[in-house]
Every structure is written in structure tokens, then in C-alpha cells.
Amino acid sequence: MIQNVTHLLKTRRFVPLFVTQFLGAFNDNLFRTAMVLLVIYGIYRSAEQEALFSAIAGLLFIAPFFLLSALSGQLADAYDKARIARAVKSAEIVIMLFGAAGLYFLNIPAMLVALTAMGIHSTFFGPIKYAILPQHLERDEVLGGTGLVEAGTYIAILGGTILGGLLVVQDPDGRYHAEYAALGVLLVAIAGRIAGQFIPAAPPSTEDSGTLNDPDLPRPGLDWHIVRASINLVKATMHVPRLFVAIMAISFFWAIGAVLAAQFPPLVKNVFGGDQSVATLFLAIFSIGVAVGSVIINRLLKGEVSARFAPMSALLMGACVLALYGLSISWTPYPELVGTRIFLEEPTGWPVVLSLFGVATFGGMFVVPLYAFLTTTVPKSETARTVAANNIVNAGAMVLSAVLLAGLLKLGVSVAQTLLLVAAGTIVSAWLGRKLHLACLEAGCA
């Protein structure tokens, strides 16, 4: 039961993975926030360029999930997940050397190379993160463990976001610098590798397969043809009705979430007239909201893996997005960029923050149970590949949303108007959540 899973924070079967994941998410967001704020506030001077850069950065980070998730899932199911985690965290140190150089020298290509490489890093760590949980935890601990990981991840995002914003500083001449952010991403990468050393062994499961492959056939070897492997993995997973609906619901959620997240810095600067401290506040509030939503849904479900609250959560998220849109179109920005104090002194400043908090909270309530569902309704020998198949479809949906967003911006759609696209998407998410709940009731899995 969720009220009892805090004991996991004292056990080696959970804590090293939790800390490793925490530091990885922290570093991702420390680097990305520093990069985006440095580029948008310190290099570019065009609203269109800024919005387009934000969309392209999101696309580069997500593309590896689409291309390499099948391989990462196969590796995680075929080899010891703890050993792979340590190899991935060692690679993060090398990646952050490039990232630190980009931040230090204000080199956009170097920063984008590091961002893409961090996408590859996350692609290979993602299946491990979720697949180890049912291997090391009891069944009634998995939902709580997933909730703790998600809450911890978004607290890490919060910390990384805040620190990334604070470490991008403006000198008296008006130029922006990120030398301390460059040092920070290296130190966090090293700490993550140390934490990964303590993850207990997680060898391939010997449990018979019954969902993705015929148990009477020999298990195939690794398929290094990434396109064929991706197609085969998605086909093998998506033919199971409940998995199909769950993955589609998660994918659609992240597609609209990608549009929303990509627009935060341009929305703050060009709609609300806020400086980088306000952009950091937006990202921080979003992270806090998802963490709160993760805790609330675990309390409501009391350890049960169920999608029964998903439709309501998605619709409430959409209502909060509409409120944010209404506030954005009625906002009159100052002639120059303002800080957090002045922004919050506006009569509608706090309503904007509360609307954003609502979006994130109900989003967390929607998506957390769906990840727990993916890892508890398939054999343990197939969890990594199930998560990998989910990541492929998620990434494809986010890539399409990024391309759509870039196209809309090119056609002259405003940053504020893209919020309407997000609000409409939550209706589809609610419908998919309802379908999943009904499918689970019929199959006896919820």
C-alpha cells in the first residue's frame, strides 16, 4: 500500500536506483535549462527564432527514443540491468564534457550535440529504470515505488531547473554567462556514476514469456537493425489490446506535454514579459505540480494499479490549460522584461501560477498509474521491452508534435494560441484513459 512504501527509501533494492535516476533527471534539467535560457536570453533576439530553437531542442532530445528504444529494451532484458546502468552513467560524464564546453564557450552546436547525446543516454536508462522496479520490489510495492520514482524525478527536475536558472548570470555589460552551470553538470554526472555503482544486480529474468513472444519458441538474439527491431517490437507489444490503449494514452499525453514544455520559456519572455527568473519559476512550478500529482494519485488508489481516475485527471488538466490561455491573452506585458517579484505582484500573476500548477498536478495524476500498469501486467522477462516499445511510440508522438509545433509557429500561430492545441489534446487523453479503464475491467487487470 502506498502509505507503507516509504520504507523503500531505506533499502538498497530501491535507494541506489532512486538516487541514480534522481541525479540523472537533475542533470538533464540543469543542462537543458541553462542551455535554453542562455540561448533565448543571451544569444537570440527574435521571438520566432526563440520558439523555433526551443522546439528543435526538444526534437533532438526525443529523437533517440524513437530510433534506439528497441535496442535499449533488448539489452535491458538480455543483460544485467545494473551493469548497463553503470555503463550509461559513465557515458554521461563524457557527454557532459561536451555540454560543459558548449555552455562555457556559448557554442550552440556543442550544446545541441550534448543534448542529443543526453537523449541517447536517457533512451538506454529509461527501460532499466522501470524494469528493475518489478524485479526488485514486491507486486504491492510497484505502484508506490513508481510513484516515488516519478515524484523524485520531478523534484529533481525542479532542483535542476532552479539551479540551471540561477547559474545563468548576467554581467554588468548585459552579457549572459554559464561557467558555473558547466562545472555543475560535470559534478552531477560524476555523482550519478558513484550512485549507480551500488544498484543491486538485476540479471535477465528466467520467467516464461507469455505476452510478447510465443513461449514455445526460442528467445531471439539481439536485432541490431534499429528500424526492423523497432517495428517488430512495437508490433509485438501493440497487438495486446490493453497495452495498445495504455501506450497510446501515455504517448498522447507526452505529445501535448512536449508542446507545453517547449513553449514555457518563449511564453514567459514574449507573452508575460518575464525574465529568466520567471521562466525558471514556471518550470519549477510545473515540476512541483507533477510531483504532487504523483503523490495524490497513489493516495487515492491505495496501491492498486488502475486507470479509473485517468479521464477526470485529463479533463481537469485541460480546464487548467484553458485558464492559462485566458490569462495569457489578457496579459499586458511591461515594456521591458521583469523579475519574479514584479510578475507576482500583477493581479493575475498568482492565478497564472495556480493554473500552471493545476496543469502539472492533474497531468501527474493521469500518467503515473499508466506507467505502473505497463510494468505489472506483463511478465518480468518482458518489462524492459514493453517500456521500450512505449518509449518508441511516445517519442514518435513527441517528434510529430514538435514538427507540428514548428510548422504552426512558421505559419504565424502565436505561442499563446498553441495552448488551445494542448487543451484540445486533453480531451483525447481523457477518452483514451476511459478506454483503458474499461479494457482493464474486462480483462480483470484493474
C-alpha positions in Angstrom: 0.0 0.0 0.0 1.3 3.5 -0.8 1.2 4.7 2.8 3.8 2.0 3.6 6.2 2.3 0.7 8.3 5.0 2.3 10.3 2.0 3.9 11.7 1.6 0.3 13.8 4.7 0.9 15.8 2.8 3.5 16.5 -0.3 1.3 19.4 -1.0 -1.0 17.0 -2.7 -3.5 15.5 0.8 -4.2 17.6 3.7 -2.9 20.6 3.4 -5.3 18.3 3.3 -8.4 16.3 6.1 -6.9 19.4 8.3 -6.4 20.8 7.4 -9.8 17.6 8.3 -11.5 17.2 11.4 -9.4 20.7 12.7 -10.3 20.2 11.9 -14.0 16.9 13.8 -14.1 18.6 16.7 -12.1 21.5 16.9 -14.6 19.2 16.7 -17.7 17.3 19.7 -16.5 20.3 21.6 -15.1 21.9 21.4 -18.5 18.7 21.9 -20.6 17.5 24.9 -18.5 20.9 26.6 -18.6 21.2 26.0 -22.3 17.7 27.2 -23.2 17.9 30.3 -21.0 21.4 31.1 -22.2 20.3 30.9 -25.9 17.0 32.6 -25.5 18.0 35.4 -23.2 21.7 35.7 -24.2 22.0 35.0 -27.9 18.7 35.2 -29.8 16.7 38.4 -30.1 13.7 37.1 -32.2 10.5 35.6 -30.8 10.2 33.3 -33.8 13.9 32.1 -33.5 13.5 31.5 -29.8 10.3 29.4 -30.2 11.8 27.5 -33.1 15.1 26.8 -31.1 13.0 25.5 -28.2 11.1 23.2 -30.5 14.2 21.9 -32.3 16.0 21.3 -28.9 13.0 19.2 -27.8 13.1 17.3 -31.1 16.8 16.5 -30.8 16.4 15.2 -27.3 13.4 13.0 -28.2 14.6 11.6 -31.5 17.0 8.9 -29.9 14.0 7.5 -28.0 12.3 6.9 -31.4 15.4 5.4 -33.0 17.1 3.4 -30.3 14.5 2.3 -27.8 14.1 -1.1 -29.3 17.8 -1.8 -28.9 17.8 -0.4 -25.3 14.8 -2.7 -24.4 16.5 -5.8 -25.9 19.7 -5.0 -24.0 17.9 -4.4 -20.7 16.1 -7.8 -21.0 19.1 -9.7 -22.2 21.8 -8.4 -19.7 22.2 -7.4 -16.1 20.3 -4.1 -15.9 22.6 -2.8 -13.1 25.7 -3.2 -15.3 24.0 -1.4 -18.1 23.0 1.4 -15.8 26.7 1.8 -14.7 27.9 1.9 -18.3 25.2 4.5 -19.2 26.2 6.7 -16.2 29.9 6.5 -17.2 28.9 7.7 -20.7 27.1 10.7 -19.1 30.4 12.0 -17.8 31.8 12.1 -21.3 28.7 13.7 -22.7 28.7 16.4 -20.1 32.3 17.3 -21.1 30.8 18.4 -24.4 27.9 20.1 -22.7 30.1 22.0 -20.3 32.3 23.2 -23.2 29.2 24.4 -25.1 27.9 26.3 -22.0 31.3 27.8 -21.3 32.1 29.0 -24.8 28.4 29.9 -25.7 28.7 27.3 -28.6 25.2 26.4 -29.7 26.3 23.4 -31.9 28.2 21.8 -29.0 25.2 22.3 -26.7 22.9 20.7 -29.2 25.3 17.7 -29.7 25.4 17.2 -25.9 21.6 17.5 -25.7 21.2 14.8 -28.4 23.7 12.6 -26.6 21.8 13.0 -23.3 18.7 11.9 -25.2 20.6 8.7 -26.1 21.7 8.4 -22.5 18.1 8.6 -21.3 16.9 6.2 -24.0 19.1 3.4 -22.6 18.4 4.2 -19.0 14.6 4.5 -19.3 13.7 0.9 -19.7 16.1 -0.1 -16.9 14.5 2.4 -14.5 11.1 0.9 -14.9 12.0 -2.7 -15.5 14.1 -3.0 -12.3 11.2 -2.0 -10.1 9.1 -5.1 -10.5 12.3 -7.2 -10.4 13.4 -5.8 -7.0 10.0 -4.9 -5.4 7.0 -6.9 -4.4 3.9 -6.5 -6.6 2.1 -4.4 -4.0 5.2 -2.1 -3.8 5.5 -1.4 -7.5 2.8 1.3 -7.8 4.2 3.1 -4.7 7.8 2.6 -6.0 6.8 4.0 -9.4 5.2 6.9 -7.6 8.3 7.6 -5.5 10.5 7.5 -8.6 8.1 9.8 -10.5 7.8 12.2 -7.6 11.6 12.1 -7.0 12.2 12.7 -10.7 10.1 15.8 -10.8 11.7 17.1 -7.6 15.0 16.5 -9.4 13.6 18.4 -12.4 12.6 21.2 -10.0 16.1 21.3 -8.4 17.9 21.1 -11.8 15.6 23.7 -13.3 16.1 26.2 -10.4 19.9 25.7 -10.3 20.1 25.9 -14.1 18.3 29.2 -14.0 20.4 30.6 -11.1 23.7 29.6 -12.8 22.9 31.6 -15.9 24.0 35.0 -14.8 24.1 38.4 -16.5 27.2 40.6 -16.1 27.1 44.4 -15.7 27.6 44.7 -19.5 24.4 42.8 -20.1 26.1 39.6 -21.4 25.0 36.2 -20.1 27.4 33.5 -18.8 27.1 29.9 -17.6 30.5 28.9 -16.4 29.2 27.6 -13.0 26.5 25.6 -14.8 29.2 24.0 -16.9 31.0 22.9 -13.7 27.8 21.8 -12.2 26.8 19.3 -14.9 30.1 17.6 -14.7 30.0 17.2 -10.9 26.4 15.8 -11.0 27.4 13.3 -13.7 30.2 12.0 -11.6 27.9 11.7 -8.5 25.4 9.8 -10.6 28.0 7.3 -11.6 29.0 6.8 -8.0 25.4 6.1 -7.0 24.9 3.7 -9.9 27.7 1.6 -8.5 25.5 0.5 -5.6 22.5 -0.7 -7.7 22.0 -4.4 -6.8 22.4 -7.0 -9.6 19.4 -7.3 -11.8 20.1 -10.3 -14.2 17.8 -11.3 -17.0 14.6 -12.8 -15.7 14.0 -16.6 -16.3 10.3 -16.1 -16.0 8.5 -17.6 -19.0 7.3 -15.1 -21.6 3.6 -15.1 -22.3 2.7 -11.7 -23.8 5.2 -10.5 -26.4 6.6 -13.8 -27.7 5.4 -17.4 -28.1 6.9 -19.2 -25.0 7.3 -22.4 -27.2 9.8 -20.6 -29.4 13.4 -19.9 -28.6 14.0 -16.3 -27.5 15.6 -14.4 -30.4 19.0 -12.7 -30.1 19.7 -9.0 -30.3 18.5 -7.4 -33.5 20.9 -4.5 -34.3 18.8 -3.3 -37.3 17.2 -0.5 -35.4 14.4 0.2 -37.9 13.4 -3.5 -38.1 13.8 -4.0 -34.4 11.6 -1.0 -33.6 8.9 -2.1 -36.0 8.9 -5.7 -34.6 8.9 -4.6 -31.0 6.0 -2.2 -31.4 4.0 -4.8 -33.4 4.7 -7.5 -30.7 3.5 -5.2 -28.0 0.7 -3.2 -29.5 -1.4 -6.2 -30.6 -2.3 -6.7 -26.9 -5.4 -4.5 -26.5 -4.8 -3.2 -23.0 -1.1 -2.4 -23.8 -2.1 -0.7 -27.0 -4.6 1.6 -25.2 -2.1 2.3 -22.3 0.7 3.2 -24.7 -1.5 5.4 -26.8 -2.8 7.2 -23.7 0.8 7.8 -22.4 2.0 8.8 -25.9 -0.8 11.3 -26.5 -0.2 12.8 -23.0 3.5 13.3 -23.7 2.8 14.7 -27.2 0.7 17.5 -25.7 3.1 17.8 -22.8 6.0 18.3 -25.2 4.2 21.2 -26.9 3.5 22.7 -23.5 7.0 22.3 -22.1 8.7 23.6 -25.3 6.7 26.8 -25.1 7.4 27.7 -21.5 10.5 30.0 -22.0 9.1 31.7 -25.1 5.7 32.1 -23.4 7.3 33.7 -20.4 9.5 36.1 -22.3 7.2 37.1 -25.2 3.7 36.8 -23.7 4.2 37.5 -20.0 7.3 39.7 -20.4 9.2 37.8 -17.7 13.0 37.4 -17.4 14.8 34.1 -16.9 13.8 34.0 -13.2 10.2 33.9 -14.2 10.9 31.2 -16.8 12.7 29.2 -14.0 9.6 29.8 -11.8 7.3 28.3 -14.5 9.4 25.2 -14.9 9.8 24.8 -11.2 6.0 25.1 -10.6 5.4 22.5 -13.3 7.8 20.1 -11.7 6.3 20.6 -8.2 2.8 20.0 -9.6 3.7 16.7 -11.3 5.4 15.5 -8.1 2.3 16.5 -6.0 0.0 14.7 -8.6 2.1 11.6 -8.3 1.6 11.5 -4.5 -2.1 12.3 -4.7 -2.9 9.6 -7.2 -1.0 7.0 -5.2 -3.0 8.0 -2.1 -6.3 7.8 -4.0 -5.5 4.3 -5.5 -4.0 2.9 -2.3 -1.5 0.7 -4.1 -4.0 -0.5 -6.8 -2.9 -0.3 -10.4 -5.9 1.3 -12.1 -6.8 3.9 -14.7 -10.1 4.8 -13.1 -9.0 8.4 -12.3 -7.4 9.0 -15.7 -10.3 10.5 -17.6 -11.1 13.0 -14.8 -7.4 13.9 -14.4 -7.1 14.6 -18.2 -10.2 16.8 -18.3 -9.2 18.8 -15.3 -5.7 19.3 -16.8 -7.5 20.7 -20.0 -9.6 23.1 -17.9 -6.4 24.5 -16.3 -4.7 24.9 -19.7 -7.8 26.9 -20.9 -7.5 29.1 -17.8 -3.8 29.6 -18.6 -4.7 30.5 -22.1 -7.3 33.0 -21.0 -4.9 34.7 -18.6 -2.2 34.8 -21.3 -4.3 36.6 -23.9 -5.4 39.2 -21.4 -1.9 39.9 -20.1 -0.3 43.3 -20.8 3.5 42.9 -20.5 5.8 45.6 -19.3 7.9 47.4 -21.9 11.0 45.6 -20.5 11.5 42.1 -19.0 10.5 41.9 -15.3 11.6 39.6 -12.5 9.6 37.2 -10.3 8.6 39.8 -7.7 7.0 42.2 -10.1 5.4 39.4 -12.1 3.7 38.0 -9.0 2.6 41.5 -7.9 0.4 41.7 -11.0 -3.3 40.9 -10.2 -3.3 37.9 -12.4 0.3 36.8 -11.6 -0.8 34.2 -8.9 -3.7 32.9 -11.0 -1.2 32.2 -13.8 1.0 30.2 -11.3 -2.0 28.3 -9.9 -3.3 27.5 -13.4 0.1 26.1 -14.3 0.3 24.2 -11.0 -3.1 22.6 -11.8 -2.0 21.6 -15.3 1.0 19.8 -13.8 -0.8 18.2 -10.8 -3.6 16.7 -12.9 -1.0 15.6 -15.5 0.9 13.7 -12.9 -2.3 12.1 -11.7 -3.0 11.0 -15.2 0.3 9.4 -16.3 1.8 7.8 -13.2 -0.7 4.9 -12.9 -0.2 4.1 -16.6 3.5 3.5 -16.2 2.8 1.2 -13.2 0.3 -0.6 -15.4 2.9 -1.2 -18.1 5.3 -2.8 -15.7 2.9 -5.0 -13.8 0.7 -6.5 -16.5 3.4 -8.3 -18.5 5.9 -11.0 -17.4 9.1 -9.7 -15.7 11.1 -11.1 -18.6 9.4 -8.6 -20.9 9.1 -5.4 -18.9 12.1 -3.6 -20.4 10.9 -4.3 -23.9 7.4 -3.2 -23.0 8.7 0.1 -21.7 11.0 0.4 -24.7 8.0 -0.1 -27.1 6.2 2.5 -25.1 9.2 4.9 -25.4 9.2 4.4 -29.2 5.6 5.3 -29.6 5.9 8.1 -27.1 8.9 9.5 -28.9 7.2 9.3 -32.3 4.2 11.2 -30.9 6.5 13.8 -29.4 8.5 14.2 -32.6 5.3 14.7 -34.6 4.1 17.2 -32.0 7.4 19.1 -32.3 7.2 19.1 -36.1 3.6 20.3 -35.9 4.5 23.0 -33.4 7.4 24.2 -35.6 5.1 24.3 -38.6 2.4 26.2 -36.7 4.9 28.8 -35.5 6.2 29.2 -39.1 2.6 29.8 -40.2 2.2 32.6 -37.6 0.4 30.9 -34.8 1.2 32.6 -31.6 2.8 30.9 -28.6 -0.3 31.6 -26.6 -2.6 30.0 -29.2 -0.6 26.8 -29.0 -2.2 26.3 -25.6 -5.5 25.7 -27.3 -3.9 22.8 -29.1 -2.8 21.4 -25.7 -6.3 21.9 -24.2 -7.9 20.0 -27.2 -5.4 17.2 -26.8 -6.5 16.6 -23.2 -10.0 15.6 -24.4 -8.4 12.8 -26.5 -6.3 11.8 -23.5 -9.4 11.5 -21.3 -11.1 9.3 -23.9 -8.0 7.0 -24.1 -7.9 6.9 -20.3 -11.6 5.8 -20.2 -10.9 3.1 -22.8 -8.0 1.7 -20.8 -10.1 1.6 -17.6 -12.8 -0.3 -19.4 -10.3 -2.7 -21.1 -8.8 -3.4 -17.7 -12.2 -4.1 -16.1 -13.0 -6.6 -18.9 -9.6 -8.3 -18.6 -9.7 -8.3 -14.8 -6.4 -6.3 -14.5 -7.8 -3.3 -12.7 
